């Protein structure tokens, strides 16, 4: 939380304590001098507010602490605990007030000493409660403080409680006046304890609202509308198959969301990370600033081709796969593939490893009758080739081979080198822009084969195809 926000919340809590101290002292003094239970109940209510404000100040200081090893979600819930404790204080005061009011009504009536001062104190109390309720509510809404919001709610109900005491005191005064005796209004004498009971009812109602709100947060309850909106936004993210799980909780002003998303298993790590970022933004559109943790689960989809399923098996085993081909004859499918294994792996171990992958492919694709794998060594060392003297001869043979293929426009950037006993050749081959990749691959393969017939000593040939419009050969 920003320092300015912390200071504003603490200042509001201190103002609340100061106002509660002043009004409690004034009401208590007037109650003792007049004997009014209504004013005494209002003073007790203000006293409870004082304790509540003190709890609020302490809880606000604690809740502003950053997250630590023991509180990974922060300390914001101390405010909700504070609000929950306040309800016990309020209910206890309501029980005491109601008990004493019933005693005065049914057993021991008390004579009230009337004067102008009680009415003045009550009027001032209403003005103070109006002011501090507005202040606390504004700060609570701005910073999402549960404790300050509870205090603001206290002060709003204080206004009604004080108004009830004010009317009860006036009615009780009328009962003992000449007007009351003339019109037989002696029963209005009970207005003061009745007003006290009304204040108790307000306190109990307020306690229930605060306790309900605190329990709602402390039990990790989240509005159903919020969950539904988050689900809708995340499900609309392109690339997300399903939302398997969504859990949300709130601590202070911040939401925490844990999601499990199913995604196509053929996605790369980079693409999965992009989808996670998009899903996180979807959550933030509903609950800005939420702390979002997303777990992804790879899933097969109905859109997967046979090739996708074969590559998925290879990816699951963390091996490089290329040159996959699938043939269909005699009612069954036959898969051929190239798999790279570490260059130091013994043949027996490599064979058993590849056999396991082939078995997984058959499980994944029951219609596959056979799998034939070409096992290659995966390069793990950096080669340091040296130039050969006869590279001009090999370049001439390459160009002669290219001349037999009418689609080849140009051959350039020919490099020939030797690494140990291995001779390799690489070059760029220019082809028409609109040539389909299937035909491009066939031409490149044919060029490689024809060149190797002319130069069988070359072990490896790599030809890079490029379109005529992107030919940067000088």
C-alpha positions in Angstrom: 0.0 0.0 0.0 1.2 3.5 -0.8 2.5 5.6 2.1 -0.2 8.3 1.4 -2.9 5.8 1.6 -1.5 4.4 4.9 -1.3 7.9 6.4 -4.9 8.8 5.3 -6.3 5.6 6.8 -4.5 6.2 10.1 -5.5 9.8 10.3 -9.1 8.9 9.7 -8.9 6.3 12.5 -7.3 8.8 14.9 -10.0 11.4 14.1 -12.6 8.7 14.9 -10.9 8.0 18.3 -10.8 11.7 19.2 -14.5 12.2 18.3 -15.6 9.1 20.2 -13.6 10.1 23.3 -15.2 13.6 23.3 -18.8 12.4 22.7 -18.6 9.5 25.1 -17.4 11.8 27.9 -20.1 14.4 27.3 -23.0 11.8 27.0 -21.8 10.0 30.1 -21.7 13.2 32.1 -25.2 14.2 31.0 -26.6 10.7 31.6 -25.2 10.6 35.2 -26.6 14.1 35.9 -30.1 13.5 34.5 -30.5 9.8 35.2 -31.6 9.2 31.6 -31.1 5.6 30.6 -31.6 6.6 26.9 -28.6 9.0 27.1 -26.7 6.4 29.2 -27.3 3.8 26.5 -26.2 6.2 23.8 -23.1 7.0 25.9 -22.4 3.2 26.2 -22.9 3.0 22.4 -20.4 5.8 21.9 -18.0 4.0 24.4 -18.2 0.9 22.3 -17.5 3.0 19.3 -14.4 4.3 21.1 -13.2 0.8 21.7 -14.0 -0.1 18.1 -12.2 2.9 16.8 -9.1 1.9 18.9 -9.3 -1.6 17.4 -9.7 0.0 14.0 -6.5 2.1 14.5 -4.5 -0.9 15.6 -5.9 -3.2 12.8 -5.2 -0.5 10.2 -1.6 -0.3 11.3 -1.2 -4.1 11.2 -3.0 -4.5 7.9 -0.7 -2.0 6.2 2.3 -4.3 6.7 3.5 -6.0 3.5 3.3 -9.8 3.0 5.9 -11.9 4.7 6.9 -15.6 5.0 4.1 -16.3 7.6 1.5 -14.1 5.8 2.0 -14.7 2.1 -1.4 -13.0 1.3 -0.6 -10.0 3.4 -2.1 -8.7 6.7 -5.3 -7.0 5.3 -7.6 -9.5 7.1 -6.7 -8.1 10.4 -9.2 -5.4 9.6 -11.9 -8.0 9.2 -10.9 -9.7 12.5 -11.1 -6.3 14.2 -14.6 -5.7 12.7 -15.7 -9.1 14.0 -14.4 -8.4 17.5 -16.4 -5.2 17.5 -19.6 -7.1 17.1 -19.1 -8.9 20.4 -18.6 -5.6 22.2 -21.7 -4.1 20.7 -23.9 -7.1 21.4 -22.7 -7.1 25.1 -23.6 -3.5 25.4 -27.0 -4.0 23.8 -27.8 -6.8 26.3 -26.9 -4.7 29.3 -29.0 -1.7 28.0 -32.0 -3.9 27.3 -31.8 -5.5 30.7 -31.6 -2.2 32.5 -34.4 -0.7 30.4 -36.7 -3.6 31.3 -35.8 -3.2 35.0 -36.8 0.5 34.8 -40.1 -0.2 33.0 -41.3 -3.1 35.1 -39.6 -2.8 38.5 -37.8 0.3 39.4 -38.8 3.5 37.6 -36.1 6.3 37.8 -36.9 10.0 38.0 -35.1 11.9 35.2 -33.8 15.4 35.9 -34.6 17.6 32.9 -32.5 20.5 31.6 -31.4 22.2 28.4 -27.9 20.6 28.3 -28.9 17.0 27.5 -30.7 18.2 24.3 -27.7 20.4 23.3 -25.3 17.5 23.8 -27.5 15.2 21.7 -27.8 17.8 18.9 -24.0 18.2 18.9 -23.6 14.5 18.8 -25.7 14.2 15.7 -23.6 16.8 13.9 -20.4 15.2 14.9 -21.6 11.7 13.8 -22.7 13.1 10.4 -19.3 14.6 9.8 -17.2 11.7 10.9 -19.4 9.2 9.1 -18.9 11.0 5.9 -15.1 11.2 6.4 -14.7 7.6 7.3 -16.9 6.3 4.5 -15.0 8.4 1.9 -11.6 7.0 3.1 -12.9 3.5 3.4 -14.3 3.5 -0.1 -11.1 5.0 -1.5 -8.8 2.4 0.0 -11.2 -0.6 0.5 -10.8 -0.7 4.3 -13.2 -3.0 6.0 -12.4 -1.6 9.5 -13.0 2.0 8.4 -16.2 1.0 6.6 -17.4 -0.6 9.9 -16.6 2.6 11.8 -18.5 4.6 9.2 -21.5 2.3 9.5 -21.3 2.7 13.3 -21.6 6.5 13.0 -24.5 6.4 10.6 -26.5 4.3 13.0 -25.4 6.5 15.9 -27.3 9.3 14.3 -30.6 7.3 14.4 -29.8 6.1 17.9 -29.2 9.6 19.2 -32.3 10.8 17.4 -34.3 8.1 19.2 -32.9 9.1 22.5 -33.6 12.8 21.8 -37.3 12.1 21.0 -37.5 9.7 24.0 -36.1 12.4 26.3 -38.6 15.0 25.0 -41.5 12.6 25.3 -40.5 11.7 28.9 -40.3 15.4 29.7 -43.8 16.0 28.3 -45.1 13.2 30.5 -44.1 15.1 33.7 -45.1 18.5 32.4 -48.3 20.4 32.9 -49.3 19.4 29.4 -48.8 15.8 30.2 -50.8 15.9 33.4 -53.6 17.7 31.6 -53.9 15.2 28.8 -53.0 12.2 30.9 -49.8 11.5 29.1 -48.0 9.9 32.0 -47.3 6.8 30.0 -44.8 8.8 28.0 -42.6 8.5 31.1 -41.5 5.1 29.7 -40.2 6.8 26.5 -36.7 7.1 27.9 -36.2 3.3 28.6 -38.1 2.5 25.4 -35.7 4.7 23.5 -32.9 2.8 25.2 -34.3 -0.5 24.0 -34.6 1.0 20.5 -30.9 1.9 20.6 -30.2 -1.7 21.6 -32.1 -3.0 18.6 -30.1 -0.7 16.3 -26.9 -2.0 17.9 -27.8 -5.6 17.4 -28.8 -5.0 13.8 -25.6 -3.2 13.2 -23.6 -6.0 14.9 -25.2 -8.5 12.6 -24.3 -6.6 9.4 -20.7 -6.1 10.5 -20.3 -9.7 11.6 -21.9 -11.0 8.4 -19.5 -8.9 6.3 -16.5 -10.0 8.3 -17.5 -13.7 8.2 -18.1 -13.4 4.4 -14.5 -12.3 3.9 -12.8 -14.5 6.5 -14.5 -17.6 5.0 -13.2 -16.7 1.5 -16.6 -16.0 0.1 -16.6 -14.2 -3.2 -19.7 -12.7 -5.0 -21.1 -15.2 -7.4 -21.3 -12.4 -10.0 -17.6 -11.8 -9.8 -16.8 -15.5 -10.3 -19.2 -15.8 -13.2 -17.7 -12.7 -14.9 -14.1 -14.0 -14.5 -15.1 -17.4 -15.8 -16.8 -15.8 -18.8 -13.8 -13.6 -19.6 -11.2 -16.4 -19.3 -13.3 -18.9 -21.3 -13.4 -16.3 -24.1 -9.6 -16.3 -24.4 -8.7 -17.8 -27.7 -6.6 -20.9 -27.1 -8.1 -21.9 -23.8 -10.0 -25.2 -24.1 -11.6 -25.3 -20.7 -11.3 -23.7 -17.3 -10.9 -26.8 -15.1 -10.8 -24.8 -11.8 -11.2 -21.3 -10.5 -10.6 -20.3 -6.9 -10.8 -16.8 -5.6 -10.3 -15.1 -2.3 -10.1 -11.6 -1.0 -7.7 -10.0 1.5 -8.3 -6.3 2.0 -8.7 -4.5 -1.3 -6.9 -7.2 -3.3 -8.3 -10.4 -4.9 -6.3 -13.6 -5.3 -7.2 -15.9 -8.2 -5.9 -19.5 -8.8 -6.9 -21.1 -12.1 -6.3 -24.3 -13.9 -6.6 -24.0 -17.7 -6.6 -26.8 -20.3 -4.6 -25.8 -23.4 -3.8 -27.6 -26.7 -0.8 -29.8 -26.0 1.0 -29.0 -29.2 1.6 -25.4 -28.0 5.2 -24.4 -27.4 6.2 -23.1 -24.0 6.4 -19.6 -25.4 2.8 -19.7 -26.8 1.5 -21.2 -23.6 3.1 -18.3 -21.7 1.4 -15.9 -24.1 -2.0 -17.5 -23.4 -1.4 -17.4 -19.7 -0.7 -13.6 -20.0 -3.9 -13.2 -22.0 -5.9 -15.1 -19.4 -4.4 -13.0 -16.6 -5.5 -9.8 -18.5 -8.9 -11.3 -18.8 -9.1 -11.7 -15.0 -7.8 -8.1 -14.5 -10.6 -6.8 -16.6 -13.0 -8.0 -13.9 -10.9 -7.5 -10.8 -8.1 -5.0 -11.5 -4.9 -5.6 -9.6 -5.7 -9.2 -8.7 -2.8 -11.6 -7.9 -3.3 -14.3 -10.5 -1.7 -17.8 -10.5 -2.4 -20.0 -13.5 -1.6 -23.7 -13.8 -1.8 -25.1 -17.4 -2.7 -28.7 -18.3 -2.0 -30.0 -21.8 -5.1 -31.6 -23.5 -5.7 -33.2 -26.9 -8.3 -31.6 -29.1 -10.6 -32.8 -31.8 -8.7 -30.6 -34.3 -5.5 -32.6 -33.8 -4.2 -34.4 -36.9 -2.4 -37.7 -36.9 0.9 -35.8 -37.2 0.0 -33.6 -34.2 -0.6 -36.7 -32.1 2.7 -38.2 -33.1 4.6 -35.0 -32.3 2.7 -34.8 -29.0 4.1 -38.2 -28.0 7.6 -37.0 -28.9 7.2 -33.8 -27.0 5.9 -35.7 -24.0 9.2 -37.7 -24.0 11.3 -34.5 -24.7 12.9 -35.7 -27.9 13.4 -34.0 -31.3 11.3 -35.4 -34.1 11.4 -34.7 -37.8 10.7 -36.1 -41.2 7.4 -37.7 -40.1 5.4 -39.5 -42.8 2.2 -41.5 -42.6 1.2 -44.0 -45.3 -2.2 -45.7 -45.5 -2.4 -49.1 -47.2 -4.1 -52.4 -46.6 -6.6 -50.8 -44.2 -4.0 -49.5 -41.8 -1.7 -46.6 -41.1 2.1 -46.9 -41.1 4.2 -44.2 -39.5 7.8 -43.4 -40.3 9.8 -40.9 -38.3 13.3 -39.6 -37.4 14.1 -39.2 -33.7 17.3 -37.7 -32.3 18.9 -39.1 -29.2 22.0 -38.0 -27.3 25.1 -38.8 -29.3 26.7 -40.7 -26.5 23.7 -43.0 -25.8 24.5 -46.7 -26.4 22.5 -48.4 -29.2 20.6 -50.8 -26.8 19.4 -48.0 -24.6 18.5 -45.9 -27.6 16.5 -48.8 -29.1 14.6 -49.4 -25.9 13.9 -45.7 -25.6 12.5 -45.4 -29.1 10.5 -48.6 -28.7 8.7 -47.0 -25.8 7.9 -44.0 -27.9 6.5 -46.3 -30.7 4.3 -48.1 -28.1 2.9 -44.8 -26.9 2.1 -43.8 -30.5 0.1 -47.0 -31.0 -1.8 -46.3 -27.8 -2.4 -42.7 -28.9 -3.4 -43.9 -32.4 -5.0 -47.4 -32.3 -5.4 -47.3 -36.1 -1.6 -47.3 -36.6 -0.3 -50.8 -37.4 3.4 -50.1 -37.6 5.9 -47.5 -36.6 9.4 -47.4 -38.1 11.9 -45.0 -36.6 15.2 -43.8 -37.9 17.4 -43.1 -34.9 19.8 -40.2 -35.2 22.4 -38.8 -32.8 21.6 -35.4 -31.5 24.6 -33.1 -31.9 26.0 -31.9 -28.6 29.4 -30.5 -29.7 30.2 -27.3 -31.6 32.0 -28.1 -34.8 34.9 -26.1 -36.1 35.0 -26.8 -39.8 37.9 -25.8 -42.0 37.7 -24.7 -45.6 38.6 -27.3 -48.3 40.8 -26.6 -51.3 38.4 -28.3 -53.8 35.3 -26.2 -52.8 35.2 -24.6 -56.3 34.9 -28.1 -57.8 32.1 -29.0 -55.5 30.3 -25.7 -56.2 30.6 -26.4 -59.9 29.1 -29.9 -59.3 26.3 -28.3 -57.3 25.4 -25.8 -60.0 25.4 -28.6 -62.6 23.0 -30.6 -60.4 20.7 -27.5 -60.1 20.7 -27.0 -63.8 18.8 -30.3 -64.2 15.9 -28.8 -62.2 14.0 -26.2 -64.2 12.4 -24.5 -61.1 15.8 -23.6 -59.6 16.5 -19.9 -60.5 19.9 -19.4 -58.7 22.4 -21.0 -56.4 24.6 -18.8 -54.2 26.5 -18.4 -50.9 28.0 -21.9 -51.3 30.0 -22.9 -48.2 32.1 -26.1 -48.0 33.9 -27.3 -44.9 35.3 -30.2 -43.0 34.8 -31.0 -39.3 36.9 -34.1 -38.4 36.1 -36.7 -41.0 32.8 -35.1 -42.0 32.5 -32.9 -45.1 29.5 -30.6 -45.3 28.1 -28.2 -47.8 25.5 -25.5 -47.4 24.0 -23.0 -49.9 21.0 -20.7 -50.7 18.6 -21.8 -53.5 16.3 -19.3 -55.2 12.9 -20.6 -56.3 9.6 -19.0 -57.6 7.6 -17.1 -55.0 4.4 -19.0 -55.5 5.9 -22.5 -55.5 4.0 -24.7 -52.9 6.2 -25.9 -49.9 5.5 -29.5 -50.8 7.1 -29.0 -54.2 9.9 -26.8 -52.7 10.8 -29.7 -50.4 10.8 -32.2 -53.3 13.1 -30.0 -55.4 15.5 -29.4 -52.5 15.6 -33.1 -51.7 16.2 -34.0 -55.4 19.0 -31.4 -55.6 20.7 -32.9 -52.5 20.4 -36.4 -54.0 21.7 -35.5 -57.4 24.6 -33.6 -55.9 25.6 -36.5 -53.7 25.7 -38.7 -56.7 28.3 -36.4 -58.2 30.2 -35.9 -54.9 29.7 -39.0 -52.7 32.4 -37.8 -50.3 30.1 -35.1 -49.0 28.4 -36.3 -45.8 25.9 -33.5 -45.1 24.1 -31.1 -47.4 21.9 -28.2 -46.2 20.1 -26.1 -48.8 18.1 -23.0 -47.7 15.2 -22.1 -50.1 14.3 -18.5 -50.6 11.8 -16.7 -52.9 12.9 -14.8 -55.9 11.6 -11.5 -54.5 13.7 -11.9 -51.3 16.9 -12.9 -53.0 19.6 -10.7 -51.4 22.4 -12.3 -53.4 24.5 -9.5 -54.7 
